[in-house]
Amino acid sequence: MGTELREWLRGRPLAGDALLAAGLVLAEVLFTLLTPREFWPRPLPTALGWSVLCAAPVALRRVAPWPAVLAALATLALPVTIEVAPTTQSLTFVVLTYTMAAFRPVRSALVAAVALWAPVAAVNTMAPPEDVPQLSTAFLVVNNLLVGIVSFSVGRTVHARRSSTEALRERARTAEANQRALAEQAVADERRRIARELHDVVAHHVSVMGVLATGVRRVLRRDLDAADEAIGTIEETSRATLRELRRLLDVLRTEAEPAAELAPQPGIAGIEALTEQVREAGLPVTLTVEGTPGPLEEGEALTVYRIVQEALTNALKHAGTATAQVRVSFVGSAVEVEVTDTGRGPSPDTDRIGHGLVGMRERVGLYGGVLRTGGRTGGGYRVYARIPVEPLADGGKVVR
């Protein structure tokens, strides 16, 4: 319950300071009731009203500290109006001095302390209280200045401790972040090492399958038993290769990536469904396929699909009110992809595609192709890629 109350008050400084001001008034009321009646201020209701006014600046000490200081200084005119200044007046000066010292820079805190206590010393010098003639003016001035110095010192001590604590917390957060980064780097390095080892294993298996397949071709007509044995070895090796590839993917997958089920990758045939999805999302798209689609490897078909997908996604996000056109051309021994839009074009200070451009360049470069991106004459954006299509070997998987 106490923790919840502190959190509630910390989030509502005005409410907490208003309760503090009310506590100061209540303390003066109790102090007055405990003193003999002949020492009560006259008239009592007026004195209590002035006590409330003197404590009011405390309610503003954090939300409006400088107005609170000015309001407290205005209460120094009270001795002219009533016989005895309320006790809350002195307490308010103490609280405001502490608050400025604890929450403000040292220069602001010093200015506030001088602004509060120098007028108090001047009032004590020019108009000393008449109800305590046994106290000299010098004593009152020195006493008030000491109270101000102590309040200021306590506030600066709290400020220094708070700054030190925050610095330690920030240092701990930085150390924790560095430790986490080092741990993640170590995990990444280990994953890369394991991936290289698995890559070597997979490459070895594939090489073995290639050698065995060549041997089968040569002995198939002469020695069926040897060919059958080699084919069986190829079968076992392919299964082992598949297992190693899955392990490799598990190693390379980050913790943030969900373990996706194996599914067929999209290809050329999926571009029409992709453009239809973008059309439904609000970007009018026209798809044109030129030439006779030739046989493509799975990776080549997937690259064409990803280029169209990335280009349309960026057009949908950045082009604004526009239309787009997708053109896929099969020209000789290459496939050309062009995606254009009539939107705002690239921003002058940022790359509109960002990381997607890097991914497209890597995909196209993997197959020895070229990629060109940039603004169009008259507005809009253009993504063009040309990917050489290698003839498929016998038994290769064709994707259309």
Sequence and secondary structure as in RCSB ss.txt:
>XXXX:A:sequence
MGTELREWLRGRPLAGDALLAAGLVLAEVLFTLLTPREFWPRPLPTALGWSVLCAAPVALRRVAPWPAVLAALAT
LALPVTIEVAPTTQSLTFVVLTYTMAAFRPVRSALVAAVALWAPVAAVNTMAPPEDVPQLSTAFLVVNNLLVGIV
SFSVGRTVHARRSSTEALRERARTAEANQRALAEQAVADERRRIARELHDVVAHHVSVMGVLATGVRRVLRRDLD
AADEAIGTIEETSRATLRELRRLLDVLRTEAEPAAELAPQPGIAGIEALTEQVREAGLPVTLTVEGTPGPLEEGE
ALTVYRIVQEALTNALKHAGTATAQVRVSFVGSAVEVEVTDTGRGPSPDTDRIGHGLVGMRERVGLYGGVLRTGG
RTGGGYRVYARIPVEPLADGGKVVR
>XXXX:A:secstr
 HHHHHHHHHH HHHHHHHHHHHHHHHHHHHHHHS GGGS SSHHHHHHHHHHHHGGGGGTTTSHHHHHHHHHHG
GGHHHHSSS  HHHHHHHHHHHHHHHHHS HHHHHHHHHHHHHHHHHHHHHS  SS TTS HHHHHHHHHHHHHH
HHHHHHHHHHHHHHHHHHHHHHHHHHHHHHHHHHHHHHHHHHHHHHHHHHHHHHHHHHHHHHHHHHHHHTTT HH
HHHHHHHHHHHHHHHHHHHHHHHHHHHS TTS          TTHHHHHHHHHHHHT  EEEEEES    B HHH
HHHHHHHHHHHHHHHHHHS S  EEEEEEEETTEEEEEEEE SS   TTS SSTHHHHHHHHHHHHTT EEEEEE
 TTS EEEEEEEE     TT   B 
